[in-house]
Amino acid sequence: MHAAETLIRSMDPVMSIAAAGSVPQPETFRLYRNVPQLLRDPMGEVERIGRAAAGQVARLHFGVAHVYLATHPDHVQHILMDNAANFLRDGTYWRPLRRLFGQGIMSEGTDWKLSRKALQPVLTRRYVHSMADQMTAAINESLDGLAESARTGRPVVAMTELSRIVSHTVISVFFGGKITPADAARLTPAFETVVKAIAFRYLLPFLPFWIPVPGDRALRRAVRLFDEVLYPLIREQRWRNDDVRDFFSVLCRAHEADGGQVSDRWVRDNLFAMFATSTETTIGALTWLWPLLNDHPEVARKLQEEVDTVVGAGPVRTEHVPGLTYTRQVVQELLRLYPAGWVFPRRAVQSTRLGGVTIQAGESVAISPFLTHRLESFWERPGEFDPDRFDPDLGREPGHHRYAYVPFGDGPHKCIGLHVFNLEAELIIASILSRFRPTSCTSVSRIPRVGATLRPKESVKLILKVA
């Protein structure tokens, strides 16, 4: 029997049947009736639901709560742009993240507006690209740590090494040398703990916080460590009162609308959010790259040829960036297949209609770029890794709809750090390939591990050879 039909029967969907003139009802998937399968292969179930819904608004019922799922680009556009004021980053499904990120760039209202105003000048494409040489210096310093593994042929764990490289680069750029190497070394493993520990809360956001779940203690310890590092730095920076334009200094100099100084907590919340989003997106996307290149030797060949031609033996410099066009396409295709923000919920402020379905005030709607990027009605061969679909010279229009590709969201809350991610990812790929010839030595399934972001379920190991 077809997988979608099996899924529909096992979940007892409530179909929209009805007489002309009646109010359309969304297809409802009663997930609480299929818990074993959901726990065994959550992303497989998510994909099958996406295929069964086929772009129509669906209702996911968890027994104690429900959420609507919107994947069609028209519906995504309505939520993120056309009617953005009615769909807020709030409600049950934001509770776990709100505890981490507090009231900063990841919030709503005046705190979000203040955060965006303060950060926008140092997150423009022009300003971020002016930091390219600082980024490459940090990247190459981190890559030096791989020389011994390349010499001996000892396999390395891709995610571990990428975590180290990305974190070092982000800390260097964000803090402008104001953080000690010892404190910087504490943040990377602490953040890895946060990513793993938050997964259970993220998947079951309706559970009260007083009910303990796996990962709670580890999460609290990791957040405490972050605070132990960040708060003293913030207080010290207040005394400096310099005009340096790194992210950290800009936040510390921000002022409230009435001219008063922002709180230490507001600075901390924004630093935590920016560090989390800037590292996790890059680590996740680049970990998927190596097994994909292993399975697509033609893509690997074209990518390597571009780096050899544009960069040579390295190091990568600012003037190389415009020539990394195929590298850019590879990054775009990585984010199509495995967007770090694979799902993000919104809460309706007022009752509204979406795809013919009534969404009541207070109800939640989830957008899933992961599923939108796989809609067969908008993408040819959606499951295939094909960077050429983003080749501007081929005159293709990816997805044939602006909102068929939304790895960074859109509208007022479009990811403010997208230029940091794009440049950082391109520079790391080019830097690695200019110095090493990596091959994946692990047969990795394409099953993601479900959490706040998408990472491979199995460990990706690489063997490096000196170029």
LORO-718926 format. One record per residue (C-alpha): residue in three letters; y, z, x negated. Coordinates in Angstrom, 2 decimals, decimal comma, padded with zeros to 5 digits. Layout:
BEGIN
ALA|Y|Z|X;
...
***
This chain:
BEGIN
MET|000,00|000,00|000,00;
HIS|003,55|-000,75|-001,23;
ALA|005,13|002,25|-003,02;
ALA|008,21|002,28|-000,80;
GLU|006,07|002,29|002,35;
THR|003,97|005,14|000,98;
LEU|007,09|007,12|000,19;
ILE|008,58|006,53|003,61;
ARG|005,42|007,66|005,40;
SER|004,87|010,70|003,19;
MET|008,44|011,89|003,76;
ASP|008,43|011,15|007,49;
PRO|011,76|009,36|007,56;
VAL|013,83|009,43|010,69;
MET|014,70|005,82|011,28;
SER|017,76|004,56|013,13;
ILE|016,24|003,22|016,35;
ALA|018,35|002,45|019,02;
ALA|019,94|000,89|021,81;
ALA|023,03|-001,20|021,42;
GLY|026,16|000,87|021,34;
SER|024,43|004,04|020,05;
VAL|025,67|005,80|016,93;
PRO|023,68|004,62|013,87;
GLN|021,54|007,29|012,25;
PRO|020,80|007,28|008,53;
GLU|017,26|007,14|007,25;
THR|016,28|010,72|006,42;
PHE|013,93|011,64|003,57;
ARG|012,49|015,09|004,07;
LEU|012,03|016,03|000,43;
TYR|010,68|019,50|001,20;
ARG|007,53|017,85|002,58;
ASN|006,77|016,18|-000,74;
VAL|007,58|018,90|-003,26;
PRO|004,54|018,39|-005,58;
GLN|005,38|014,74|-006,17;
LEU|009,06|015,54|-006,53;
LEU|008,30|018,13|-009,21;
ARG|005,78|015,88|-010,97;
ASP|008,02|012,82|-011,23;
PRO|011,52|013,54|-009,88;
MET|013,18|010,37|-011,23;
GLY|010,31|008,25|-009,93;
GLU|010,97|009,68|-006,47;
VAL|014,69|009,11|-006,85;
GLU|014,07|005,45|-007,74;
ARG|011,67|004,96|-004,84;
ILE|014,16|006,48|-002,41;
GLY|016,81|004,13|-003,79;
ARG|014,58|001,11|-003,24;
ALA|013,61|002,23|000,26;
ALA|017,24|002,86|001,26;
ALA|018,20|-000,56|-000,16;
GLY|021,91|000,21|-000,29;
GLN|022,13|001,88|003,12;
VAL|023,43|005,43|003,43;
ALA|020,45|007,80|003,41;
ARG|020,08|011,50|004,20;
LEU|018,15|013,66|001,73;
HIS|016,86|016,81|003,40;
PHE|015,85|019,73|001,16;
GLY|014,85|022,05|004,01;
VAL|017,70|024,54|003,51;
ALA|020,36|021,93|002,81;
HIS|020,97|018,20|002,95;
VAL|023,10|015,61|001,21;
TYR|023,89|011,98|001,99;
LEU|023,12|009,37|-000,64;
ALA|025,49|006,43|-001,13;
THR|024,51|003,61|-003,50;
HIS|026,04|000,40|-002,09;
PRO|029,12|-000,66|-004,13;
ASP|031,23|-000,87|-000,96;
HIS|030,39|002,75|-000,15;
VAL|030,98|003,82|-003,77;
GLN|034,41|002,17|-003,66;
HIS|035,26|003,92|-000,38;
ILE|034,38|007,35|-001,81;
LEU|035,86|007,03|-005,29;
MET|038,94|004,95|-004,60;
ASP|039,85|003,91|-001,06;
ASN|039,36|007,34|000,52;
ALA|039,24|009,50|-002,61;
ALA|041,52|012,18|-001,14;
ASN|038,85|012,94|001,48;
PHE|035,97|013,29|-000,99;
LEU|036,47|016,21|-003,37;
ARG|034,52|017,50|-006,36;
ASP|033,62|020,64|-004,50;
GLY|030,87|022,26|-002,45;
THR|027,35|023,53|-003,05;
TYR|026,34|020,82|-005,51;
TRP|029,28|021,60|-007,82;
ARG|028,58|025,33|-008,02;
PRO|026,47|025,29|-011,23;
LEU|028,98|023,09|-013,07;
ARG|031,98|025,04|-011,82;
ARG|030,55|028,19|-013,41;
LEU|030,46|026,37|-016,75;
PHE|033,67|024,36|-016,68;
GLY|035,90|026,60|-014,59;
GLN|039,30|025,35|-013,45;
GLY|040,24|022,52|-015,78;
ILE|039,72|018,78|-016,01;
MET|036,46|019,08|-014,02;
SER|038,13|020,80|-011,07;
GLU|040,50|019,73|-008,29;
GLY|044,07|020,47|-007,28;
THR|046,84|021,74|-009,55;
ASP|044,52|022,78|-012,41;
TRP|043,03|019,29|-012,58;
LYS|046,46|017,61|-012,38;
LEU|047,81|019,81|-015,16;
SER|044,74|019,13|-017,33;
ARG|044,94|015,39|-016,84;
LYS|048,68|015,34|-017,59;
ALA|048,17|017,33|-020,79;
LEU|045,19|015,30|-022,06;
GLN|046,14|011,78|-020,98;
PRO|048,41|011,02|-024,01;
VAL|045,61|011,75|-026,50;
LEU|042,92|009,94|-024,51;
THR|044,53|006,51|-024,15;
ARG|042,67|003,61|-025,74;
ARG|045,43|003,13|-028,33;
TYR|045,49|006,77|-029,41;
VAL|041,69|007,09|-029,54;
HIS|041,41|003,92|-031,64;
SER|044,01|005,35|-034,02;
MET|041,41|008,05|-034,74;
ALA|038,69|005,54|-035,70;
ASP|038,86|006,20|-039,45;
GLN|038,70|009,96|-038,86;
MET|035,66|009,38|-036,65;
THR|033,89|007,18|-039,19;
ALA|034,55|009,70|-041,97;
ALA|032,84|012,41|-039,91;
ILE|029,99|010,07|-038,91;
ASN|029,29|009,00|-042,50;
GLU|029,43|012,59|-043,70;
SER|026,75|013,42|-041,12;
LEU|024,66|010,38|-042,06;
ASP|024,45|011,63|-045,64;
GLY|022,05|014,23|-044,28;
LEU|019,56|011,47|-043,41;
ALA|019,34|010,02|-046,92;
GLU|016,45|012,25|-047,98;
SER|014,41|011,44|-044,86;
ALA|015,01|007,73|-045,48;
ARG|013,91|008,07|-049,11;
THR|010,67|009,90|-048,27;
GLY|009,87|008,06|-045,03;
ARG|009,67|011,35|-043,14;
PRO|010,19|010,79|-039,38;
VAL|013,25|012,34|-037,78;
VAL|013,79|013,39|-034,17;
ALA|016,46|011,04|-032,81;
MET|018,01|013,48|-030,35;
THR|018,26|016,28|-032,93;
GLU|019,98|014,06|-035,49;
LEU|022,25|012,39|-032,95;
SER|023,23|015,81|-031,62;
ARG|024,26|016,83|-035,11;
ILE|026,17|013,59|-035,79;
VAL|027,95|013,46|-032,44;
SER|028,86|017,15|-032,40;
HIS|030,25|017,02|-035,93;
THR|032,33|013,95|-035,03;
VAL|033,68|015,40|-031,79;
ILE|034,51|018,75|-033,39;
SER|036,29|016,99|-036,26;
VAL|038,41|014,87|-033,91;
PHE|039,03|017,47|-031,20;
PHE|039,88|020,42|-033,42;
GLY|041,55|018,61|-036,32;
GLY|039,99|020,83|-039,00;
LYS|040,96|024,09|-037,29;
ILE|037,38|025,26|-036,84;
THR|035,27|026,58|-039,72;
PRO|031,99|024,84|-040,64;
ALA|030,13|028,04|-039,78;
ASP|031,57|028,20|-036,26;
ALA|031,07|024,47|-035,78;
ALA|027,42|024,88|-036,72;
ARG|027,02|027,51|-033,99;
LEU|028,36|025,26|-031,22;
THR|025,81|022,44|-031,49;
PRO|022,63|024,47|-030,82;
ALA|024,49|026,51|-028,19;
PHE|025,36|023,36|-026,29;
GLU|021,76|022,10|-026,52;
THR|020,75|025,37|-024,88;
VAL|023,32|024,85|-022,12;
VAL|021,99|021,35|-021,35;
LYS|018,41|022,55|-021,04;
ALA|019,17|025,82|-019,25;
ILE|021,44|024,36|-016,57;
ALA|018,81|021,84|-015,37;
PHE|017,07|024,18|-012,90;
ARG|020,35|025,32|-011,32;
TYR|021,57|021,73|-011,11;
LEU|018,43|020,60|-009,26;
LEU|018,51|023,57|-006,87;
PRO|022,24|024,25|-006,46;
PHE|021,87|025,93|-003,08;
LEU|019,98|028,89|-004,59;
PRO|022,20|032,02|-004,69;
PHE|023,15|033,06|-008,21;
TRP|021,67|036,51|-007,65;
ILE|018,20|034,91|-007,55;
PRO|017,11|034,56|-011,20;
VAL|015,71|031,18|-012,27;
PRO|014,32|029,90|-015,60;
GLY|017,10|029,34|-018,11;
ASP|019,63|031,81|-016,68;
ARG|019,53|034,25|-019,61;
ALA|019,62|031,52|-022,23;
LEU|022,56|029,91|-020,43;
ARG|024,54|033,15|-020,37;
ARG|023,90|033,72|-024,10;
ALA|024,98|030,17|-024,99;
VAL|028,17|030,40|-022,94;
ARG|028,98|033,76|-024,54;
LEU|028,60|032,18|-027,97;
PHE|030,99|029,37|-027,01;
ASP|033,52|031,92|-025,82;
GLU|033,14|033,97|-029,03;
VAL|034,10|030,86|-031,02;
LEU|036,76|029,37|-028,73;
TYR|038,90|032,32|-027,66;
PRO|039,82|033,50|-031,19;
LEU|040,69|029,89|-032,10;
ILE|042,94|029,61|-029,05;
ARG|044,76|032,86|-029,82;
GLU|045,23|031,82|-033,46;
GLN|046,58|028,39|-032,44;
ARG|049,18|030,02|-030,20;
TRP|050,77|031,51|-033,34;
ARG|050,80|028,22|-035,25;
ASN|053,11|026,42|-032,82;
ASP|052,70|023,13|-034,75;
ASP|053,27|019,58|-033,53;
VAL|049,83|018,20|-034,47;
ARG|048,39|015,93|-031,76;
ASP|044,70|016,80|-031,84;
PHE|043,11|017,62|-028,47;
PHE|042,95|021,34|-029,18;
SER|046,62|021,66|-030,18;
VAL|047,77|019,60|-027,20;
LEU|045,94|021,88|-024,78;
CYS|047,30|025,03|-026,40;
ARG|050,87|023,70|-026,07;
ALA|050,53|022,78|-022,38;
HIS|052,73|024,49|-019,80;
GLU|052,38|025,19|-016,12;
ALA|054,53|023,29|-013,60;
ASP|056,98|026,21|-013,58;
GLY|057,31|026,09|-017,37;
GLY|055,08|029,09|-018,06;
GLN|052,42|029,06|-020,76;
VAL|048,91|028,08|-019,68;
SER|046,25|030,77|-019,84;
ASP|043,67|031,08|-022,61;
ARG|041,02|030,63|-019,93;
TRP|042,51|027,28|-018,85;
VAL|042,45|026,04|-022,46;
ARG|038,86|027,27|-022,87;
ASP|037,70|025,56|-019,67;
ASN|039,15|022,23|-020,78;
LEU|037,76|022,50|-024,30;
PHE|034,32|023,31|-022,94;
ALA|034,44|020,42|-020,46;
MET|035,71|017,88|-022,99;
PHE|033,17|018,97|-025,62;
ALA|030,34|018,78|-023,09;
THR|031,21|015,37|-021,67;
SER|032,10|013,81|-025,04;
THR|028,88|014,88|-026,73;
GLU|026,27|014,70|-023,97;
THR|027,08|011,15|-022,83;
THR|026,84|009,77|-026,37;
ILE|023,73|011,73|-027,37;
GLY|021,86|010,69|-024,24;
ALA|022,78|007,00|-024,36;
LEU|022,07|006,57|-028,08;
THR|018,70|008,33|-027,87;
TRP|017,54|005,68|-025,37;
LEU|018,68|002,89|-027,70;
TRP|015,93|003,03|-030,33;
PRO|012,80|002,65|-028,15;
LEU|014,64|-000,08|-026,22;
LEU|015,37|-001,95|-029,46;
ASN|011,75|-001,46|-030,50;
ASP|010,61|-003,20|-027,29;
HIS|013,27|-005,93|-027,51;
PRO|013,15|-007,31|-031,07;
GLU|015,50|-010,19|-030,24;
VAL|018,21|-007,72|-029,17;
ALA|017,56|-005,66|-032,31;
ARG|017,87|-008,79|-034,48;
LYS|021,19|-009,87|-032,92;
LEU|022,59|-006,36|-033,20;
GLN|021,59|-006,02|-036,85;
GLU|022,98|-009,48|-037,69;
GLU|026,34|-008,58|-036,17;
VAL|026,59|-005,32|-038,13;
ASP|025,56|-007,09|-041,37;
THR|028,19|-009,78|-040,80;
VAL|031,08|-007,59|-039,61;
VAL|030,50|-004,37|-041,56;
GLY|028,21|-005,30|-044,44;
ALA|027,18|-002,32|-046,55;
GLY|029,90|-000,21|-044,94;
PRO|031,42|002,13|-044,35;
VAL|032,67|001,07|-040,93;
ARG|036,47|000,94|-040,72;
THR|039,01|000,54|-037,93;
GLU|039,43|-003,19|-038,61;
HIS|035,70|-003,75|-037,97;
VAL|035,85|-002,53|-034,37;
PRO|037,13|-005,75|-032,71;
GLY|034,29|-007,72|-034,29;
LEU|031,55|-005,49|-032,85;
THR|031,33|-007,48|-029,62;
TYR|027,53|-007,52|-029,25;
THR|027,39|-003,83|-030,15;
ARG|029,80|-003,27|-027,26;
GLN|027,50|-005,21|-024,91;
VAL|024,52|-003,12|-026,02;
VAL|026,43|000,08|-025,23;
GLN|027,44|-001,26|-021,80;
GLU|023,84|-002,16|-020,98;
LEU|022,62|001,25|-022,17;
LEU|024,99|002,87|-019,69;
ARG|023,83|000,56|-016,93;
LEU|020,19|001,57|-017,34;
TYR|020,75|005,22|-018,25;
PRO|024,20|006,44|-017,18;
ALA|024,69|009,99|-018,43;
GLY|026,30|011,00|-015,14;
TRP|023,39|009,70|-013,09;
VAL|024,50|011,42|-009,89;
PHE|027,72|013,12|-008,81;
PRO|028,39|014,72|-005,44;
ARG|031,51|014,85|-003,32;
ARG|032,36|017,02|-000,30;
ALA|034,04|015,47|002,74;
VAL|037,26|017,28|003,69;
GLN|037,49|015,63|007,11;
SER|034,89|013,87|009,22;
THR|034,67|010,19|008,41;
ARG|032,46|007,12|008,70;
LEU|030,55|005,65|005,78;
GLY|028,40|002,57|006,25;
GLY|028,33|003,20|009,99;
VAL|027,13|006,80|009,47;
THR|029,25|009,79|010,49;
ILE|029,83|012,28|007,68;
GLN|031,01|015,60|009,07;
ALA|033,72|017,68|007,41;
GLY|032,13|019,93|004,79;
GLU|029,05|017,73|004,26;
SER|028,17|016,42|000,80;
VAL|027,69|012,82|-000,29;
ALA|026,05|011,96|-003,61;
ILE|026,86|008,81|-005,55;
SER|024,19|007,69|-008,01;
PRO|025,24|005,15|-010,65;
PHE|021,60|005,19|-011,78;
LEU|020,54|003,72|-008,42;
THR|023,61|001,52|-007,87;
HIS|022,99|-000,09|-011,27;
ARG|019,45|-000,94|-010,13;
LEU|020,20|-002,55|-006,77;
GLU|018,35|-005,87|-006,69;
SER|020,92|-007,30|-004,29;
PHE|023,58|-007,00|-007,01;
TRP|021,70|-007,25|-010,30;
GLU|019,25|-009,86|-011,57;
ARG|016,17|-008,24|-013,14;
PRO|017,77|-004,78|-012,83;
GLY|015,01|-002,97|-014,72;
GLU|015,29|-005,21|-017,80;
PHE|017,35|-004,33|-020,87;
ASP|019,60|-007,38|-021,31;
PRO|022,95|-006,90|-023,12;
ASP|023,76|-010,59|-022,54;
ARG|024,60|-009,79|-018,93;
PHE|027,84|-008,31|-020,34;
ASP|028,66|-011,30|-022,55;
PRO|032,18|-012,46|-021,54;
ASP|031,57|-015,91|-023,09;
LEU|028,73|-016,55|-020,64;
GLY|031,16|-016,09|-017,77;
ARG|028,89|-013,66|-015,96;
GLU|030,26|-011,08|-013,60;
PRO|028,05|-008,01|-014,00;
GLY|026,80|-006,94|-010,61;
HIS|029,14|-009,39|-008,81;
HIS|031,10|-006,39|-007,50;
ARG|033,48|-004,14|-009,37;
TYR|031,77|-001,02|-008,05;
ALA|028,25|-002,19|-008,88;
TYR|028,87|-000,78|-012,38;
VAL|030,37|002,71|-012,44;
PRO|029,05|004,64|-015,47;
PHE|032,37|006,51|-015,72;
GLY|033,11|006,74|-012,01;
ASP|036,44|005,39|-010,82;
GLY|039,58|006,32|-008,94;
PRO|041,65|009,45|-009,65;
HIS|038,67|011,20|-011,27;
LYS|037,50|008,36|-013,47;
CYS|036,18|009,89|-016,69;
ILE|039,20|010,55|-018,85;
GLY|037,10|010,45|-022,04;
LEU|035,64|006,97|-021,61;
HIS|037,54|005,54|-024,61;
VAL|036,22|008,36|-026,81;
PHE|032,67|007,58|-025,73;
ASN|032,94|003,81|-026,15;
LEU|034,46|003,97|-029,63;
GLU|032,24|006,79|-030,83;
ALA|029,04|005,08|-029,63;
GLU|029,98|001,74|-031,24;
LEU|030,93|003,39|-034,54;
ILE|027,73|005,49|-034,70;
ILE|025,47|002,48|-034,01;
ALA|027,28|000,30|-036,55;
SER|027,32|003,10|-039,16;
ILE|023,60|003,81|-038,80;
LEU|022,64|000,11|-038,98;
SER|024,90|-000,51|-042,00;
ARG|023,07|002,19|-043,99;
PHE|019,55|002,31|-042,56;
ARG|016,87|000,23|-040,88;
PRO|015,59|002,56|-038,12;
THR|012,36|001,92|-036,24;
SER|011,00|003,99|-033,38;
CYS|007,61|005,41|-034,31;
THR|006,99|006,92|-030,88;
SER|005,65|005,09|-027,86;
VAL|008,10|006,47|-025,34;
SER|007,85|006,08|-021,60;
ARG|011,07|005,20|-019,83;
ILE|010,85|008,29|-017,64;
PRO|014,06|010,33|-017,88;
ARG|014,10|014,09|-017,85;
VAL|016,08|015,13|-014,81;
GLY|018,97|017,50|-015,24;
ALA|022,74|017,31|-015,18;
THR|022,35|014,24|-017,43;
LEU|019,54|011,80|-018,27;
ARG|017,61|012,23|-021,49;
PRO|014,18|010,83|-022,42;
LYS|011,37|013,03|-021,19;
GLU|009,45|012,57|-024,45;
SER|010,72|013,07|-027,98;
VAL|011,95|009,91|-029,73;
LYS|011,07|009,87|-033,43;
LEU|012,50|007,43|-035,94;
ILE|011,51|006,25|-039,40;
LEU|014,54|005,29|-041,49;
LYS|014,61|002,90|-044,42;
VAL|017,62|002,50|-046,66;
ALA|019,37|-000,82|-045,93;
***
